[in-house]
Amino acid sequence: VQLQASGGGLVQAGGSLRLSCAASGRTFSSLFMGWFRQAPGKEREFVAAISWSGGSTYYADSVKGRFTISRDNAKNTVYLQMNSLKPEDTAVYYCADKASGGPLTLVQTPFTYNYWGQGTQVTVSS
């Protein structure tokens, strides 16, 4: 199983980025996918997640209304569209997968995810 995250970069506050996470080695369409982020000196935190069908999405309160998670099962890829970026969004962003989402508390918990991508750096300047 491999997850390859890409799309990070340096952007000014108020700008946008789209992250991608390409999966290989498993049946992507059956996987529950999540995005997490980790800033220096901080714990990894939940950002967004999406069910296998795309019918259910979940967001951290800090990104709700600014970020959108989506997936294309034909391309084995999950996306994170990030708009109205703020300096506090600066972090390494990771995608991860697991077999099912479960209750919201488990959706938001990193250790319940099985496989992780390598991370992509997002830096938002003020």
C-alpha positions, -999 to +999 in steps of 0.1 A: +000+000+000+013+034-009-001+069-005+016+097-023+007+132-012+015+162-034+004+198-041+019+216-011+038+248-014+042+284-003+012+307-006+002+341+008-026+344+033-059+343+015-046+321-012-055+286-023-039+253-028-051+218-038-035+188-023-037+154-039-032+119-025-028+091-049-032+055-036-019+023-050-018-013-040-053-015-026-089-012-036-091+025-032-128+028-037-134+008-005-112+030+017-121+057+041-097+085+036-085+113+058-063+144+058-043+154+089-017+180+095+012+186+119+028+219+127+062+221+143+060+213+180+024+203+178+005+170+177-009+157+145-045+170+141-075+160+121-084+182+091-109+164+069-122+129+060-144+113+034-162+080+031-155+055+004-184+067-017-178+104-011-213+106+004-201+116+038-175+142+046-161+155+079-142+186+088-123+201+117-140+232+129-109+252+121-112+245+084-150+242+079-162+265+051-126+269+038-115+234+029-132+208+008-124+172+006-133+151-024-123+119-041-121+104-076-123+066-072-115+061-109-082+079-104-075+064-069-071+099-056-084+120-028-081+158-029-081+186-003-090+220-018-079+247+006-092+282+002-088+314+023-056+300+037-043+314+070-008+314+085-021+290+112-028+265+084+010+261+080+019+225+086+029+192+069-003+177+056-007+139+055-032+116+039-042+084+055-066+055+050-086+029+069-113+004+062-141+023+077-148+056+094-167+047+126-180+073+151-168+109+147-143+105+175-126+077+156-127+096+123-107+123+140-082+100+157-049+095+138-040+061+153-072+045+139-058+050+104-038+022+089-016+037+062+000+071+058+015+091+030+048+109+033+033+143+039+035+176+019+045+209+033+020+238+032+034+272+042+011+303+044+028+336+047+012+366+063 
